[in-house]
Amino acid sequence: NAGVTQTPKFRILKIGQSMTLQCTQDMNHNYMYWYRQDPGMGLKLIYYSVGAGITDKGEVPNGYNVSRSTTEDFPLRLELAAPSQTSVYFCASSYNDDPPTGDQAFFGQGTRLTVV
Amino acid sequence: LAKTTQPISMDSYEGQEVNITCSHNNIATNDYITWYQQFPSQGPRFIIQGYKTKVTNEVASLFIPADRKSSTLSLPRVSLSDTAVYYCLVVSTDSGYSTLTFGKGTMLLVSP
């Protein structure tokens, strides 16, 4: 039972480069999230999706883009990487009824990104 | 969105009960209270969720008073492996969507 899988686990980028962080879940969850966590801090929501084809901005969306073409996948795209994007990125998924009840979210193991 | 306030850190010893209190004064009628645990270099893990009164599972108990302006996560007989950061979240569903907003959490250190 894989749960939420993130790739890669580690990555070093040069300033100005682009990359895509991959996230896949096999639990048929409708909600998916991307968070970033800076050292010693809590998680900040970048983008979220409530279903295939629907995405919305979170607290810190600048410099990132997402897409949700399938229920399973929710890639996060970094364009023109900057040192301020050095962080650990977590993807998560959950199942929420309509109306939502905030059911438990399952997190991936994270991607540690360094921009130099 | 209801803001949460919890202690930055707590210390305990193995075998003791630990209670972490979180205040959420402006919680809305349809909001839920959820707690997550995070070990270093790992993603957060769901512990427990409640709406009012008391909820208990195999890991912890969650106490929520009638006014719901605070909640207390209770960890019975902690062990060294309970050393982690604990996050209190108020899950808002008023917009029709459910999103999770994390604060800085409480760093619990359990000593022998």
Boltz contact constraints between the chains, C-beta under 6 A:
constraints:
  - contact:
      token1: [A, 42]
      token2: [B, 102]
      max_distance: 6.0
  - contact:
      token1: [A, 42]
      token2: [B, 103]
      max_distance: 6.0
  - contact:
      token1: [A, 42]
      token2: [B, 104]
      max_distance: 6.0
  - contact:
      token1: [A, 42]
      token2: [B, 105]
      max_distance: 6.0
  - contact:
      token1: [A, 43]
      token2: [B, 102]
      max_distance: 6.0
  - contact:
      token1: [A, 48]
      token2: [B, 99]
      max_distance: 6.0
  - contact:
      token1: [A, 50]
      token2: [B, 97]
      max_distance: 6.0
  - contact:
      token1: [A, 90]
      token2: [B, 43]
      max_distance: 6.0
  - contact:
      token1: [A, 96]
      token2: [B, 98]
      max_distance: 6.0
  - contact:
      token1: [A, 99]
      token2: [B, 93]
      max_distance: 6.0
  - contact:
      token1: [A, 100]
      token2: [B, 93]
      max_distance: 6.0
  - contact:
      token1: [A, 100]
      token2: [B, 98]
      max_distance: 6.0
  - contact:
      token1: [A, 102]
      token2: [B, 32]
      max_distance: 6.0
  - contact:
      token1: [A, 102]
      token2: [B, 91]
      max_distance: 6.0
  - contact:
      token1: [A, 102]
      token2: [B, 98]
      max_distance: 6.0
  - contact:
      token1: [A, 104]
      token2: [B, 46]
      max_distance: 6.0
  - contact:
      token1: [A, 105]
      token2: [B, 100]
      max_distance: 6.0
  - contact:
      token1: [A, 107]
      token2: [B, 43]
      max_distance: 6.0
  - contact:
      token1: [A, 107]
      token2: [B, 44]
      max_distance: 6.0
  - contact:
      token1: [A, 108]
      token2: [B, 43]
      max_distance: 6.0
  - contact:
      token1: [A, 110]
      token2: [B, 43]
      max_distance: 6.0
